[in-house]
Amino acid sequence: MKIAIPLAEGKLAAHFGHCQQFAVIDIENNEIQKKELLTPPPHEPGVLPRWLGELGVNIVIAGGMGQRAVMLFGEQQIKVVVGAPVEEPEALVKHYLSETLVTGQNLCDH
């Protein structure tokens, strides 16, 4: 399993499309195996879901994301978790894996 988290200054970026980089974290046997920090291509509608799909990402943990982006991730077979708190990526992944990730409202719900 691969989980992608949009980052700004090393923590979850509240607005998905405006992130500086992504943490892409490989999971095996419910444990973090590897973390890569990747710079995304320039933001345009549909680019990030396709790019993350090509990287083999299964899940995106985000603070907020527009409904069109959620739909485009669905087309790539990528599960989207929105409303996550601004924390470091490893902490978010550990919470997700232990089913203790607290999520709230989609910060971009418009």
C-alpha positions as CSV (number, residue, x, y, z in Angstrom):
1,M,0.0,0.0,0.0
2,K,1.2,3.5,-0.7
3,I,-0.2,6.6,1.0
4,A,0.3,10.1,-0.3
5,I,0.1,13.2,1.9
6,P,0.3,16.8,0.5
7,L,2.8,18.8,2.5
8,A,3.6,22.4,3.3
9,E,6.6,23.1,5.6
10,G,6.8,19.4,6.5
11,K,3.2,18.9,7.7
12,L,-0.1,18.3,6.0
13,A,-1.1,21.1,3.6
14,A,-4.6,22.3,4.4
15,H,-5.3,23.0,0.7
16,F,-4.4,20.0,-1.5
17,G,-3.8,21.8,-4.8
18,H,-1.4,24.3,-3.2
19,C,1.1,21.9,-1.6
20,Q,4.9,22.3,-2.0
21,Q,5.6,18.5,-2.0
22,F,4.1,15.1,-1.3
23,A,5.2,12.5,1.2
24,V,4.7,9.1,-0.5
25,I,4.9,6.4,2.2
26,D,5.1,2.7,1.5
27,I,3.3,0.4,3.9
28,E,3.9,-3.3,4.4
29,N,2.4,-5.4,7.2
30,N,0.9,-2.3,8.7
31,E,4.4,-0.7,9.1
32,I,6.0,2.3,7.4
33,Q,8.8,0.9,5.1
34,K,9.8,3.9,3.1
35,K,9.1,7.6,2.8
36,E,9.8,9.7,-0.2
37,L,9.4,13.5,-0.5
38,L,8.4,14.3,-4.1
39,T,7.8,17.6,-5.9
40,P,4.5,17.5,-7.8
41,P,4.1,18.6,-11.4
42,P,2.5,22.1,-11.9
43,H,-1.1,22.1,-10.6
44,E,-3.7,21.8,-13.2
45,P,-7.1,19.9,-13.0
46,G,-6.5,16.2,-13.3
47,V,-2.7,16.3,-13.2
48,L,-2.1,15.3,-9.5
49,P,-4.6,12.3,-9.5
50,R,-2.9,10.9,-12.7
51,W,0.6,11.5,-11.4
52,L,-0.1,9.9,-8.0
53,G,-1.8,7.0,-9.8
54,E,1.3,6.4,-11.9
55,L,3.3,6.3,-8.7
56,G,1.1,3.5,-7.4
57,V,-0.6,5.5,-4.6
58,N,-3.7,3.8,-3.1
59,I,-4.7,6.4,-0.5
60,V,-4.5,10.2,-0.2
61,I,-4.8,11.8,3.2
62,A,-5.7,15.5,2.9
63,G,-7.1,18.4,4.8
64,G,-9.3,19.6,2.0
65,M,-10.0,18.8,-1.6
66,G,-12.5,20.0,-4.1
67,Q,-15.2,17.5,-5.2
68,R,-13.9,17.3,-8.8
69,A,-10.5,16.3,-7.4
70,V,-12.1,13.6,-5.2
71,M,-13.9,12.3,-8.3
72,L,-10.7,12.2,-10.4
73,F,-8.9,10.3,-7.7
74,G,-11.8,7.8,-7.7
75,E,-11.3,7.3,-11.4
76,Q,-7.6,6.4,-10.6
77,Q,-8.9,3.9,-7.9
78,I,-7.3,6.0,-5.2
79,K,-9.2,6.4,-1.9
80,V,-9.4,9.9,-0.5
81,V,-9.5,10.7,3.2
82,V,-10.3,14.4,3.9
83,G,-10.5,16.6,7.0
84,A,-7.2,15.3,8.4
85,P,-5.4,17.5,10.9
86,V,-2.2,19.4,10.2
87,E,0.4,16.9,11.4
88,E,3.6,15.3,10.2
89,P,3.0,12.6,7.6
90,E,4.3,9.7,9.7
91,A,1.9,10.6,12.5
92,L,-1.0,10.7,10.1
93,V,-0.1,7.3,8.6
94,K,0.2,5.7,12.0
95,H,-3.2,7.1,13.0
96,Y,-4.7,5.9,9.7
97,L,-3.2,2.4,10.1
98,S,-4.4,2.0,13.7
99,E,-7.8,3.4,12.7
100,T,-7.4,6.4,15.1
101,L,-7.1,9.1,12.5
102,V,-9.6,11.8,13.4
103,T,-11.1,13.5,10.4
104,G,-13.4,16.4,10.3
105,Q,-15.0,18.5,7.6
106,N,-13.5,18.7,4.1
107,L,-11.6,22.0,4.4
108,C,-12.3,22.8,0.7
109,D,-16.0,21.8,0.6
110,H,-17.5,24.4,-1.7
